[in-house]
């Protein structure tokens, strides 16, 4: 008889590992399945290239959730560093400190442009777009048309590969929640006053954060080690190719293929999925109705690649990262991992830079050879005056498929349909994390959804609604504390979501 796990967990990113940790710590048998043959952490992993470490995207360890912060301390311990935040925006050949320093920004933009920005902001406040539907409408309401075009439009369209008119306002509301021109200016003038309540902090404006000394991958490797020490299993190089709920056995049967092509089945009372929702819908059995499968097929993702460069350090770039608001180069953001932690480089004479390019799998940029991408990155680094090409001594390319779930005009409608179908027909299936829930969130938000999913499994019913976790990783209950029952969007009865074939 096959071993039956309490939960089979798909994906060893922050969500999957957090769920496994919470369950394994309570002595429940769990197994985590990760397709990557080498790394855990998903998009929060750290790639080691010849001793130089590259973070995939840059991951600050800061949360408004004390529960998440405590978990990082519990697992990361003394390896967690307190780091200062330093970031800038590159625009028209100049660097602007971010968060905003009003006098610096006004000075560099010039009197005429600054006046236009102020007037544009006032116009937006007097005549805002009611019920903004698009990213552009939302940001213009908060900052004005001029500042939108200067500090948001170019970078955002690089990230998504689509017009700001096509991006849902939901993304802006999530990613820059609580931030407006007024809050940025207030922060600049009152930055000497530290809020006593972390929940009052706008996450976009935080000026310090914690960070593992060897990168975020160090944290998730520690999670995996602890899961194994509790008796759980974290299996790398296992790609899920099928997942079926067997009603006769009342369990999940998850089929994986390893790197050698071997096929294996794992059985679990529950299944926790952080795999892309589109992939889950396509393979889950019993099969969902065609309408739900079409909704899954309509979900889109933005892919991402990092060109990691090893550069002789001549002190020209000390920021953690720089946003590139310049259409003359393809790079969207540049990371300096040595500024995140000095231990990210093995030799202090060098720095490790990450040039981030946003693309779609299969487009020209994604399909470029590593040599072509290294050449491009070196040229653009010099064009931005962050280093000379001659100072680059080596590099590598790291590709990350499905890095960002796309918030287009129809995504929420499709997610709601899928959510209803899955929740009503598969009560022992739990969606967690960024891709699992098709929600663009940070790792603390993903962790909180996993912590609640684990609590539901331990409780034996869906006591907590993981969808009630907001972007600040805070959980809001509509009823008495601890008595929140899950609620799903109003959709068709679940029976109609399953096909008869």
N, C-alpha and C positions, 0 to 999 in steps of 0.2 A: 504494500500500500504506500502511495506517495505521502510524504510529509505535508501536513496542512498547516500553513502559516496563519497567524492571526491576520496579517496583511501582506499582500504582495504590492510593493511600491515601485512605480515606474518613474525613473529619473532620479539621479543623485545630485540634483542642484540643491539650493537652500531649502526649498519646500520639501522635497522628498527626504532629504537627510534629517530635517527637523522632525518630520512625522515619525520617521524610523527611530530617532533618538528618544522621543517622548514615549513611544510604545515599548521599545526595548528596555528602557529604564524601569518600566513597570513589569518586566519579565515576560512580555508577550513575544512570541517568536515572529520575527519579521525578516523579509528579504527585500533588498533594494536592487533594482535592475538598471544598469547604466550602459548606454551604447558606446560611450567613449572607452577605448581600451586602456587608457593611461591615467586620466584625470577624473576626479570628482569635483563638484562645484558648479557644473553647467556653465552658464555665462559668467558666473562668479569665480571661475577657476583661475589659477595662476600658471602660466606656461613658463617652463624653465628652458632657456636656450643658452647653452654653454655657460651656465652659472648666472646669467642675466635673466631677471624675472619680469614678465609682462602680464599685467592685469588686463582682463578683457573688458574694457570700457571704463574702468575706474569705479571702485565701490567703497563709498564712505560707510563707516559703521557708526551710525547715529540713528536713534529711533525715539519717537515720543512715547513708545510703549516701554515701560519699565520692565515688563516681563521679558521682552525681547532682549533688552540691554543686559538683564541679569543672566540670561541664557548665554549670551556672548562671553560674559565674564566667567561663567561656570565652565565653559568649554575652552575658551581661549586663554584664560588665566594671565600669567605674566607676559605672554607673547603679544598682548595688546598694547599698542603705543598710543599716546595722545599726540595728535598732529595738528598743526595750524593749517587752515584752509587758505590757499592763494590761487586765484583764478582770474583770467582776463578775457576780454573780447578783442579780436583783431578785426578792425574795420578801416578801410581806406588807408592802409599803411600805418595805422596807429593802434596802440594797445590801450584799451579802456579797462580799468580795474572793475572787477565784478565780484561781489555786489557793488552797485553803483556808488561812486563818490561824486555827488552833484557838481561841485565846483570844477573838478577835473574833467567831467564829461562835458560841461558847458564850455569850458575853455578849449578843449580839443575839437568840439563840433563847430566852434566859432559863433559869433554873436548872431548872425543872420539865421543859421540853422537852429541854434538854440531857441531863438525867439519863435521860429516856426514850430518847433517841438512843443513848446509851452502852449502856444495858441491851439495847436492840434489836440493836445491833451484836454484843454478847457472845453473845446468844442465837443469832444467825446463825452465829457462828463455832463454837459448840458443837454446833448442830443444823443444819448447812447442807443445802440441797436437793441430793440426789445427782444428778449428771448433768443440770444445769439445761438445759432446752430453750427457755425463753422469756427475753426480755430482763429481765422482772421477776425471775424466779428468779435469774438471773446477778447482777444488781445487788444484790439483797437479800443474796445470799451474801457479796458484797464489802463492803457498807456497812450492812446492817441495814434492816429494814422502815421505820423512821421516816425515816431519811435518804433512802431511796428515794423516799418520798412527798414529801418536802420539796424535794429537789434534782434529781430525775430524772423523775418521773412526768409532771408537767404539761408540761414542755418537750418530752419525747420524744413524747408523744401529740399535741402540736401539730405537731411535725415530720412524723409519719407519718400522722396522721389515723386512727389505729387504736389499740386497747387494747394496753398493754404485754404482755398475755397472748398477743396475736397475733403479736408481733414475735419473730423468732428470736434465740436467745442469741448466734448468730454475729455479729450486728451489734454487740452490746455487747463481745464479745471482740475485735472488730476496732477499734472506735472508741475504747475506753478500756482497751486492752490494757496490762497491767502496773500499772494504777491501782487502788488500794484505799484504804480509810480509813487504813490504816497507812502506805502510801507517801505519801499526801497530807500526813499529819502529819509524817512524817520529812522530807519536802521543806521543809515550813514551818520546822522547827527547824534544818535544816542547809542552808538556801538560800544561806548565805555560802560554802559549799564547792562549788566548781564541779567537776563530774566531769571527769576527764582523758580518759575514753573516751566519745565521743558515743553509743555503743551502749548505755551504761548509763542514758541519760536516758529517762524516760517522756515521750513526745512531748506528752502532754496538759499536762505541767507545765513545759515550757520557758519561760524568762523573757526570752529575746531571740531574735530571728530576723532574717533578711534580707528585704528588700522592695525592688522596683524603685521608683525615686523617683516615677514617674508611674503606678504601679499594675502589677499582673501582666500586663495586656495589653501593656505595654511590652516585657516579656521575649518574649512570643510573637510580637509584631511583629518583634522582632530575629531570632528564629528564622526567620520567613518570609523576611526580607530576605536572610539568609545562604543559605537554601535556593535562592533565586533566583540569588544570586551564584555558587553552585556549578553552576548549569545546570539545577536542578530548576524545577518550576512549582507555584505555589500559586494555585489558581483559586477565587475567591469567587463566591457566588451560583449555585453548581452543586448542585442537589439530585439525589441518586442515586435513580433510579426503577426500575432493574433491574440485576442483576449475574448474569452467566452464565459458567460455565466451559465453554469449547469444547474438548472432548477431541481433536477432529481437528486443531485449531491448537495445542493444548497451551497455552492462554492464557486469561486472564480478559477478558471484554468487559463493561465497566461503562457503563451508559447514564445520562446526566444531562440534566436540564432546567435551562436558565438562567432568569434573571429575566424575560427577554423571551419565554419559551416555546419557545425553540429547543432542539432535541434533538441531542445529540452522543454518540458512542461513543468510549471510550478503552480501549486494549488494554494488558495487562500480564502479565508472566510470573507475578507474584505479586499478591495483593490483601491489603492490610492494612486491617482494619475496626475502627473505633472507634464505628461507628454502633450504636444500640441493638440488642441481640441479638434482640429481638422483631421489629424491622423487617427485619433481615437474614434471619431464618428465613422470614419471610413472602414474600420476593421472590427468594431465591437459586434458581438453576437449574443443573443438573437439580433438579426439585422434591424436597423431602424427604417422607418418609412422613407420612401424616396424624397419627400419634402424635407425631412430632417437631414438626410444625406446631402441634398443640394445646399441646405443652409451651411453645413460644414464645409463643403467645397467652396463656398463663397467667402469664407474667412481668409484673409490675406496676411502675409508676414513680410517684414523688411529684413533683409540680410545685412551682414556686417563683416568687414575684415579689418584687421589691424596689421599694419606693416611695422614690425618692431625693428628699431635701429639702435645699434651700439655706437655711441658717439663720444669722441674725446670731449671732456667737460672743460669748456672755456668760460663758464659762468654767464652765458648769454640767455639762459632760460632757467628760472628758478621756480616757476609756478608749478602747482600740481597739474593743471591743465589749462588750455587756451581754446576758446570757441572761435572758429574761423568763419567770420561773416564776410566772405570775399568770394565772388563767383569766378574769379580768375584762376582759382585752384580748386581741385576736386576734394581735397581733404576737408573733413568737417570739424575735427577736433584733434588736438595734439596733447598727449599725456607725457609727463616727465615722472617716471616711476621712482626715481631717486628722491624726488621731493615728497613722494608719498611715504617712503621709508628708505633711509640710507642703505639698509641691508638688501634692497632689491638689486644692487650691483655688487659684484665680488671685488671690484677694484675702484677706489674713489677717484681715480683719474678719468673714469668714464661715467657716462650716464646711459640709461636705457630709455629711449623715447618710443612712444606708440602713436603712429599716425592712423587715425580712424577714418575709414571710407565706408559710406553707406550705399548699399546696392541691392539688386535683386539677383538671386541665384540664376545663372545662365546669361546675365547681361555681359557687356564687353568688359567691364571692370572686374566682375567676379571671375570671368574666364581668362583673364590675363595671367600670364605665367608669373611665377614668383620673381624671376629676374626683371620682368617688365615693371612689376609693382615696386620693387626695390629701387629701380631707376627713377620711377615717377616720384616716390616718396622723398628721395634725396634731392631731387630738383625742387620740389615744393617746399621742403624744409629750408633750403637756401633762399628761395623766393620770399619766404616769410621772415627771413633774417634771424632765424633761430639757430642756425648752424651752417657752416660751409660744407659742400659736398665732400671735400677732401678730409673732413673730420669724421666722416662716417666710415667705420672700419668693418662692419659686418651687419647682418640683419636676417630676419625671418618673416614669414607671412603666416598669419593665423586667421582662418576663415570660421565664421560663426553663422550657420544657417538659422533662420527663424529667430533672430535676436529680438525683434519687436513685433508684437501683434498690432496690426494696422487698425486704426480707428477711422474707418471710412463711414459714409452716410448710412450704410445698412448693417454695420457690424453688430450693433446692440440688438436689433431685431433678430438677427441670426443666432446670437448667443442666447437670447431668451428662449427661443424655440428649442435649442439643443438642451439647455439647462432643464427645462420642463420635462422633455422626453427622457433624459437620463435619470433625473431625480425620482420620477414617478415609477419608472420601470426597473431601475437598478438601485434599490435603497442601500446596498452595500458598496456602491461605487462612490468615491469621494474625489472631487476635483480640487486641486490646490495649485498655487503658484501662478507665475506670469502666463505661460503658454497653456497650462492646464485649464485656466479660467478665462483665457484670452483677455487678460487685464494687464495693461502696461503699469507695472508696479515695481517698487524697490524690493531689495531682499528682505527687509524687515517686515514688509507687508506680506510677502510670500511666506515667510516663516510663521506669521500669525495665523494665516489661513491653515497652515499645516498643523499648528498647535491645536486649533479648534477642531480640525478633522480628527486628530488623535483623541481628543476629549470625547468626541461623539462616539468613537469606536469603543472607548473604555466604558462610557455610559450605557452603551447598547442601543442608543437611538440618537436621532439628530437633535440634540438639545441646543446646539449653537448653529447659527446660520453663518457659514464662512463668507457669504456674499455681503454680510453686514460689516466686514472689515473695511475701513476706509483707507485712503492713501497714506495716512499717518500711522497706519498699523494700529489704529484704535478700534475697539469693538463696541458698537452701539447697540444696546438691547432695547427693544420696543416695550417689553414687559418688565416684570420684576427681575432684578439681577439674578442670573443663574437659571431663569425659567424661560429663556428665549426659545421659542420653537421656530423651526425654519419655515420660511414662506417663499413661494416661487412666483415668478411673474405670471400674470393671468394669460393662459394659453389654452390650447385644445386639450381634451382629456388624454391622459398618458396612453391609454389603450390604442389611440389612433396613431401613436408615434412608432409603433412596432409594425413591421411588415408581416404579412402572412406567408411569405416565401422563405 
